[in-house]
Amino acid sequence: MAKADGATAAPRPEPDPDDVSWIEPPICPECGALIRVYPTNYDRWVSLATMELPAKEVPEPFRWRLTKPLGRSPIATGIVAVRVRGIDPLPGDPVVPAHSMMCVPD
C-alpha cells in the first residue's frame, strides 16, 4: 500500500535538543526542490510538495491532505498525511500533491 501511494520517504531525523541551529527543510535529491516530509496514517512517510493546489489540477493518485490525528494515535506527531480517497474532493478543494508529481530531475 505504501509503495502504491508513494509513501516511501525516509523519516526526518530527530533534532538534537542541544543544537540550536536552524533546521532547513529537506531538499529533493533528484530535482533540488524543497519538500515536506510527513508521517502517514499507516506509519510510513511521504514527501509532499510545499504548496496546496486545487484538486482539479492534481491527478487522483497524488492527492494528499494534512490533518491532526483524532483521539489517541500511535504516531507521535501533530500532523499526519492522509491520501484523499473514496469521496472525490470538489474541483476547487485544496489538496497537497505528492512531490513525485512535481519532481522534474535536473
Secondary structure, DSSP 8 states (H G I E B T S, - for coil): -HHHHT----------TT--S-----B-TTT--B-EEEEBTTS-EEEE-SS-EEGGGS-GGGEEEEE---SS-SS-SS-EEEE--SS---TTSEEEEBHHHH----
